[in-house]
Amino acid sequence: MSGETSPMSKTDLTSMSQPERIKTTESGILNTGEFGYPQGHLGHLTDSQQDALEKFKNLCAEKGLYQPSSNGIPGTHDETTLLRFLRARRFNVHDAWHQFSDTEKWRMENQIDNLYDNIDISHYEETRKLYPQWTGRRDKRGIPVYVFEVAPLNHKTMSAYAKSSASTVVSNTQIKSTPTTPARLLRIFALYENLTNFVMPLCSALLDRPNNRTPISQSNNIVDISGVGLKQFWNLRSHMQDASTLATAHYPETLDRIFIIGAPSFFPTVWSWIKRWFDPITTSKIFILGPHDTLRTLKTFIEPTNIPKKYGGQLQYEYGMPPVLDPAEAAHMTFEPTHSKWPQGPVRWVPGEVPGTMQAMAVGSIDGKERREIIAKLVQRLPGEETPAESVTRTPTATEKQDHQNNLDLVQSNGIENMPLANGQVSEPMANGKEKILPDSNGGDIIGMNNGSTNTPVNA
């Protein structure tokens, strides 16, 4: 069948069952799911949700999979991560525990932290070109906007990728399939780690957004299926189903919305089996836009300056490009003299030497050699404040240098993923839903920096 796009009528859309919540109207999308941001997130918890969070932390601690921060030592997991599992299970503590426990076991079996920090950069980039990519922009709430073009995933491309991804090089070691994850899927999870270890912490650190004390823990995706025929959908079904199932299980509640655009006339038929890959909460976040609804709906949630020109916006961005930072991001960022843009491969945030700053470290490996290179520094400030350039450029004090060295020693003993991002400072929600800030010994005030990874269990 031809992959040409034809308009989907209102009847096509509304013929899908009501619980799926796939609706468009003249005013845009009606529904955004059960715990639409910021509800159910830090600083916006009901009393019962706050109680569930405390019970969940206690249960995880009893089982040896969670240790809270103490005396400046970061905990094994942040509350933002724990809340993702609770929201995925509608704040049922025991259901969330089972999913969290399964995820921790899965991460250990597949060496997920080691995969992200040491994956061969060429393998990372080969995979990145075939999956959702961050545009470098955010929606009106500060949530990152990704774009995914499905058409390039043709039979030839996917066959070549399947052959290449039969094994993945991590620090000069070949990693193949594990009992829980096929080799061809392992690389995909390095991309999810980039979302939780780089993109989300960056978006959380930027305070030019509503609810700027609530960490960002989700993403928006514009999925372009223009030119995709029924045969291509069918050929991709197994690969996409496996990836979706594992992502839903181990990276819950990292999705805010999916906007599907360019849908062909046969898509309602395809949707009938695609929706089975997701749980009801996830399907409630998927919205199918007809050609006349696309720009109007996207503008409801995203400023035109942050919508790619291809979809009617003003952003000069093409799928495959590196992130194009928005002015707020650029204003907070200072690149090292040897860099003027983001390098290829994975990046994660580590604490800066000066309180109130954090550094972007390029990780991964090249020709079997680990890459650990600081490429940029970021300082957090409230909207309207002058950029405190001296915070980025001044020489750290002796105490600050010692604190930074202590953090580096922590990395050597526990791994990069356990590195604190604000000299051990933690934010915790109060029972009334507001957030209390626990400053570090230097008076720091950074919120939500260590925002996504699920780290090594206490009794591993």
N, C-alpha and C positions, 0 to 999 in steps of 0.2 A: 504494500500500500504506500502511496506517496506520502512523503513527510511534510508536504506543504501545509502551512498553517491556514486554517479557516476560522472565521469568527465563531465563538461559542455564544449561543443565545442565552437569555436569562432562563429559559426553560431547561437548557442543558445543565446549568449550574444548580438551579433549585430542585431539579429532579433527584439530586443526590440526597441521601437521608438526612433528616434534621440533626441528629446527634453529631454528625461530622462537622457541623458549624462552618461549612464552606459557603459563605454568603458574600455577595457584593451588592451594593445599592448605589444610588446616585451620590450618597454622602460617604461612600467607602465601606470598609469592613466593619461589621457589627460586633464581632466577638473576638476576643484574644485569649481565650483559655481560662482555666480555673484559677491560676495564681499569676495573673498578669502582673508584670513588674510595675511597682515595687512590692505589691502584696505578697506576703510569704517570704520576704527577703529581710536581711538584717535591718533593724530600725523600723520595720513595718510588720511586726509579728503581733498576732492577737495573744491574749493571755494563755490560751490553750496551746497555741503554736510554740510560744516560749517555753511552756512546761514540757512539751514534747521534745524540744531541742535539748533541754537539760537532762531529761530521762534518756535520750538517745546518746548523749555524751557519756553519761554514767554507764550505760549498758556497753558501749564500745570500749570504755576504759576497763570495765570488769572482764571483758573478753580478751583484753590485751591488744586491741587494735587502735587505741587512741590514748594519747597522753597530752593533757593541756599544757599550755605554756606556763613556765614558772621561773621566777628569778632571772628574767631576761632571756631564758632559753626558749626558743619557739616550740610550740606544740607540734605533734606529728601531722595534724590536719587543722586547717582553719575552719571557723564556723560556717563560712560561705560554702565550702565544699560539703560539709555535713548537711546543710540545709537543702542542697540540691537533691540528696537522696531522700530526705523527708518530704519535700514537695512532690517528688516522683511517686511516692507512696501515700500521698494525701495525709501526711503527718502521722501515719501509723508506725509507731516506733519499731515494733518487731518486724514488720515487713521491710522497713528501711534498713534494719540491721542485717537481714538476710541478703539484701542486694549489696549493701556495703561490704559485707564479709566476702561475698562471692567476687566482688571487684578487687578487693585487696589480694585475694588468692590469685586471681587472674593476672594482676599486675606483677606479682612475684614470679609466676610461672613464665611470663613472657618478657620479663626484664624491661618493663616499659620505661622506667626512669633512665636506665642505661641506654635503651634504644634511642631516646630523644637526645640525650647528651652526647652520644658517640656515633650516631648514624652517619654513614658516608654521605657527604653533601650531594654528590651526584645522584644518589638513590633518593634522597629527600626531594631534590628538585624535579626529578623525573615523575615522582608521585604527585607533587604539588600541582603540576601542570594539568592533572586530570581530575582535580577535585575542587570543592569550593575554595575561593581565594579572598582574603581580606582586601578590600579596596583601599584601606587606610582611612576610611570615613566612618562616621557614626550617625545614628538616627537622632531624632529630636530629644531622646532621653539619654543619649550618650552610649547606647548599645551598638557594638560594631556591626557594619554592613558587609556581608560577603556576597560574591557573585559566583554562580556555577553555570557554565554552559555545557549542556549534555551532548550536543551534536558531535564534538570532537571524539567522544568515546565510541568510535566505530569499531567494527570487527577487527580490522587490521591493527589499529592502535591498541586495543585491549589484548589481542593475542600477543603482540610484542611485549606489552607490560607484564602479562602473565608469565611469559618466559623469563623476563628480566627479574621479576619479583619472586621467583622460586626460592631465592635466598637473598638476604640483606646483609651487607657488610657493616659491622659495628666494631670500630676500633680494630680493623684488620681481621675480624673474626666473622665467619659466615654463620648467620642465624637462619634456620629453616623453620618449617612448621613445628608447632607445639601441639599437645593433645587438645588444646582449647581454641587455637587460632591458626588458620591456614597461612602459609608464608606470604601469599599474595595480599593478605589483609594487614599484616603487621605494620607495613610502612604507613598505612592510612592513619594509624594511631599516633604516629609521630606528628601528624598534622593536627590531631585533636590536642596533643600535648602543647603544640604551639599556641593554640587557642587559649588553653588554661594557664600556660606559663609565661606567655608574652603579651598576647592581644588583650585579654581580660585585665591583667594587672595594669597595663598601660591605660586602658579606658577608665579603670577605677581611680587611677591617680589624678586624672584630669577632672577638675572641679567646676568646669563651666557647663554644668548640666543640672537639671532638677534632681532632687534627692541625692546631692553630691556626697553625702556621707554614707550612702549605701553602695557597697561594692557591686561592680558589674560582673555577672556570672552567666550571661547568655549572649546569643548572637542572632542577628537577622540574616536570612538568606534569600537572595533573588535567584531563583532557579529558572533558567532560560531553556525551554525545550523546543524552541523554534527549529523546524527542519528535521525533527526526529520522527522517523517512521515507525510503524507498528513492529516491524521486524527487528529494528534496533532496540526498541523497548524490550522485546522478548529475549533478545540475546543478552541484554544487560541484567535481566531479572535476578539471576542467581547471585551474581556479584553484588548487586545493590542491596539485595535482601540480606545477605550475610553481613555486609558492612553496617546496614541499618540496625540489624538485630544486636550486634555487638556494641554499637555506639549507644543505643538505647539502654542496654544493660549496664554499661561501664562508664558512660559519660552522661548520666541523666540530667535533665533540666538545663542543658547547655543551649537549648534552642528556644528562642522567643517567638519568632514567626518564620514561616517559609512563604514567599510569594512566588507562585508558579505562573510564568508568563509564556506566551507563544504556544498555548496548548492547541494541538490539532483537534479536528472534529471528533476523532475516535477516542479522545482522552477519557471521557466518562467510563468507557469500557476498561481501559487500562487502570483507572483509579480503583475499580472494583477489586483488583488483586494487589495493587500497591498498598492500599490502606491496611491490608492484613499484616504488613511488616511492622506496623507501629502500634503502640498502645493508645487507648482513647485520648489520653492527655496530649500526646504528640499530634495525633490527627486533628485535634481541635485547633492546632496552631498553623495548619496548612490551608492556604487560601489560593484559589484559582482565579486569575484575573483575565477577563476578556480583553481584546485589543483596545476597546474604548475606555476601559477601567484602569489600565495599567498606570499611566502617569498620574491620573487624578488620585488613585489610591496610594501610590508610593509617596506623593507629595503630602498626604495626610500624616505620614509618619516620618518622612525624611525630607530635609531641606533640599530644594532643587540643586543647590551647589554640591550636594553630596550624592546625587543620582547620576550615574553614567549617562553620557549623551546618547548612547545607543537606546536608552529607555526613555528619552525625552528630557533628561536633566541637563546640567551644565558641567558635569565633571568629565574632564578629559582622561578617561580610563578605559583600557581595553583588557579583556580577560587574558591573563597571563602576565600582565605587568606586575612589578613590585608595588607595595602599598604607596598610595599618594597621600601623604599626611595632610590633614586639614590645618588651617592656621593656628588653632589652639594647640594642637599637638606639636607643631613646629616651634611655637613660641616657648614651650616648656623644654625643648630638646636642644642639647648642644652636642654636635658630633665631634668626635676626636679628630685631630688634624689629618689623620690618615684616611678618614672616611667622610663622604658627603651624602651618602644614602645607605639604605639597608643592604647588607651583603646577602648573598645566597645562603641557604641552609638555615638550621634552627637557631633561635635566639632565646635567651631567658634573662630575666631581671635578677640582679644581685644588689646588695646594699652599697651605697656610695660611701666614700670615706667621711664625707661631711654629713651630719644629721640633716634629714629632710630631703636627701637626694637618693636616687638609685641609678644603677648603671646597667646598660644593655650589654650582655656578654654573648658574643657569637660562639656557639658550641658546635658539636658535630665532629667529624673527622675528615681529613684529606690525606689520601694515600696511606691510610692506616695510622696517621698521627692525629692525636686529639687536638682540637682547636679550642683555645680559651683566650678570646681577644675582646677587650673592652672597646666598643665602637661608639657609644654615646652615653650621655648623662642626662638625667631628667630631674627637674625640681618641681615640687608640688606647690601651687599657690591658688588662692581664691580668685574668682573673676574680679577684675578691676585693680588688683594689686600689681605693682610694678614687678617685673621679673627680677628676682634677687640674684643677679648674675654673680655677685660675690659668693653666693652659696655654692655655686658650681665651680668657680675658678680659684677661690681662696685656698691657701695651704691649710690642711687639717691640723688641729692641735695634737699634742703628744697623746692626750687621752683618746681623742678620736682615732688616731692611728692605731693605738693599742686595741680599741674596740673593734676596729676593722680587721686587725690581724686575728683577733679572737674568732671573728666570724669565718675568716679563711681557714683557721685551724678546725673549726666545726665542719667546714666543707670537706677537709681532708679525711675526717673521721666518719662523717655521716653521708657524704655525697652532696652535690650541688643542690639537689632538690630540697634539702633540709635547711638551706641557708636563710636566715632571717632577713627581712627587707627593710627593717626600720630599727636596727639595733635592739631587737627583741620586743618592740612595742606591739601591743595587741589592742584590738577594739572588740568590745563585747556589747551585746544588746541588753538593755535593761528590761525588767519584767513588763513595764508599761509600753514597750514597743519603741522607746527612744534609745539612742545609742550613747553609751558612756565611753569616754576615751581614756585609755590608760597610757599616759605618756611615758617615754623612755627616760633613762636617767639624765639625758641631755635636754629634756623638755620638748622632745619631738612631738609632732601632731599629725602623723601620716595615717591615713585610713585605708584599709582594704588592699594593701600592696601584695601580700602573699595569698593570691586569690584563686588557686585552682587545683594544684596538684594534690593527689592523694599519695602520701609519702610512705616510707618504709614502716611496717608495723613495729610496735614496741618490742614484741617478743619474737621477731623474725629470726 
